[in-house]
Amino acid sequence: MRVSRLEFWKVDNLSGGIVLASEASFRACLTSLQSLDCGSMALEIQYLKSAVLPKDFPKADRPEVALAGRSNSGKSSFLNAISKKPVAHISQEPGKTRLLNFYDVGKSYRLVDMPGYGFAKRSIDEMESWTRMIESYLEERPNLAGLVLLIDIKREWTRDEYLLAEYLRDNDIPFCLVLTKADKLKPKEIKTAVENMQQEARLMDVFPVSNVRRLGTEDVEDFLFKNWVQPHKSK
C-alpha cells in the first residue's frame, strides 16, 4: 500500500515482518531508564522561528530532524527534557501547535516541531491546511535528515501511525520511534511495549524515554546525531 497523502492528519493494527533489537542493546537501554541518577546531557537548544509556507522557513543551512506525534504524545515535554532550559510551551489543551516550530540545536542541526495529529477540535479547512503544510515540508525540504515519531508508551500502534510510517518509507525519509512516559510502566512492561512497537512498526529503532526524569533522551539524541545528522552533513 503506497501512502501518497497524510490523510490521517485530518482526522487496525497492520503488522509485517518483525525485527527486534538484540537483548544486549535492550538491556543497556533499560539500565539507563532504571538509573534514577543518570540524567541525560542537556543540549543547547534555542527557538528560532515558526512558519507555515516554505518561503518563510529558515535557510536550509544545516540538517533538520522533524518531531511528529499525537497532540498528547509529549513532544513539547521531550524538547524541554533534552534542552538545558525549557524552550517549548506545554499547553494544558492538546493540539495547540499549529505551525512548524524551528529550534536550533547548537550549530549542528535543527529540530522541527510539527502540529500533533489525531485531535478532533479542528475545522476541516484547518486540518486540510495542516496536511498541505506538513506534506510540503516533508517532501520538499532538502535538508530534512529524519523524523522522530513520539508515541505514549501506553498507547497502541494505530492506523494513523501505520499510514505515517508507510508515507515516510515511500518518500525515503528515515524515522525512529520514541515511546514517552516510560516512567509510568514497570521494566517488564517497558520491554513488552518496545517489542510490540518494533513488531507493529517493522522497525528496530525504538527508544523508551521518561521526559519527567530525563532518562533515555540521551540515547535518542546520540542516535539522531550519529545516524542522521553526521551522515547528512557529509553529503
N, C-alpha and C positions, 0 to 999 in steps of 0.2 A: 504494500500500500504506500503510494507516494503522497506525501503531505505537501501540497503546494501553497496552502494558506494557513495562517494561525487562527482558524475559526473559533477555537475554544477561548480565545481572549475575549470573545463576545459572551460568551456565556455569562467493569469492562476489562477489566484486567485482561491484557493480552500479553502472553509470555512467549519468549523464544528460547534460544539456547541459553544455557547457564554458564556463567564464568565467575568463579569465586576467588576471592583473594586467598593467598596462602595463609595457613594457620599462624605462621610466624609473624607475618605482617599484621594480621588482625590482632594478635596478642599485643604487639607493640603499640597499636592504636588504642586498644582497650586499657593498657597500662597507663597511657597518657591521661585518659579520661578518669581513671581511678586515683591518680595522684593529685590530691587537692592542693598541693603546694607548688605545682609546676605550671604556673600561669604562662601564657604564651608571650612571645616577644612582640610588643606593640609596634605598630608601623606609623610612620609619619604620613597621615592621610589628611588631605585638605580639600574641602568643597571647592569646585571650580566654577561650574555654571549649570543651569538647566536649559533644555532646549526641546523643540518638537521637530523642526524642519532641519534637513541636512545642512542647509546654508548657515544655520546657527550653531552647528556642532563645533567643538574645539578643533583646532588644527590637528590633523592625523599625524602627529609627530612622535608617537610612542604607542606600544601595544595597549589594547584595551580588553578588559575582561568584563563581560556583562553578568549582572546578577538578576535572576528570574525566580519567580515562585508565587505561590498563592498570597493573597493580601495579608494573611495572618501567619505566614511561614517564618517570620523573624528576620527578614532581610535587613531592616534598619538596625536591629539589635546585633546582627552579625557584623555589620560595618563598624558599629561602635565597639564591639568586642575586640576587633583586630587593630583598632586605632588607639593611639596614645591618649586621645581625648574624644569625647562624643562629637560626632560630625553629622549624624543623621537624626532627624527628629522622629521620635517614636510616638505615633498617634494612638489615642485610645480607640479610635474608629478605624477599622481596616479599610484599605482602598484609597488612602489619601494621596498616595504618589500618583500623579497624573502626567508627569513629564519624564524625560530621560535626564537623570541627575548624574553629572560627571564629577568624579573625585580623583585628584592626583595622588598617587602613592609614591612619595618622594619624587625623584626624577626618572624613575624606572618605567612605570606603566600607569594605567588609569583604570579605575573601577567605574562601571556604569550601572546605576540602579534603575531598573525598568519598572513600570507600573505592575502591580500584582494582578493576577488573573483569578477568575472564579468568584468575583464579588458582584452580587446581583444589583446593588443600588446604584446603577448607572444607566443612562439612557442608551438606546440602540445607536443613536448617532455618535455618542461619546465613545462607545465600545468600538464602533467601526473606525473612528478616528485613531484610537489606540492601536488597533490592528495595523492600520496603514503605517503609523509611526514606527512601530516595532519591526514590522517586516522590512521597511525601508532601511532601518538601522542595521538589522542582522544581515540583509542581503547585499547592501551596498557599501558598508563601512570597510575600507581597505585594511585598516589596522586592527580589526577585531581578531583577537587571538584565541578566544574560547568563551564558554558560558558556564556559569555555576548555577545549577538548579537547586534551590533550597526547598526542603520539604520537612514539615513537622514529623519527627520520628514516629509519632503515634498514628499518623495518617497512613492510608493505603495508597498504592500506586493506582491512579485512576486513568480514565480515557484522556483527560487533559494532559497529564504527564506523558502518556504514550504518544499523543499527537505532537507534542513539543519535541520529544526525543527523536521521532521519525523525521520531523521537519529539519532538525539540526543535522541528522545524518544525511538527508537528501541534499542539504546545502553545504556539506563538508565542514561543519562547524564543530570543533571539539567541545565536549562538555563533561562535567562530573556532577555527582550528587553530593549535597551536604545535608545531613539529617540533623536538624536543630532540636534543641530542648532534650538532649540525651540525658541530662541530669535527672530527668523525671522517671527514668527506667533503671532497672537493675542490670548489672553486667550481662547476665544471661539473656535478658530481654533485648539489650542493645545488639548482642551478637545475632540473635534471631532476626531483628529488624534489618540489620545490614545485609544479611544473607538473602532475605526476602526481596529487598530492593535490588540487589545485584542480579537476582534471577529475573525479576519483572522488567528491569531496565536493560537487561543483557549488557551490563557494564560492570567492570571491576572497580572503577574509581568512585567508591562510596565512602564518605567520611562522616562519622558521628561527631557532633560538637555540642558543647554547652556554652551558649553566649553569656549566661549569668556567671559561670565560673571561669570563663575564658579558657576552656580546655578543648583541645583538638583543633583549634583555629590555626595554630602554627603549622600543623601538618597540612592543612588546606593551602595556606599561603606558600609553603615550600613547594607543594605540588604545582601550583599555578606558575610560580616563578621558573622552576626547573623545566617544566614540560611545555609551557605555553609562551611565557614572556621571553625567556632567553632564546629559544629557537626562532621566535618571530622577529626578534631584533637582529638576528644573524642572517636573515633573508636578504 
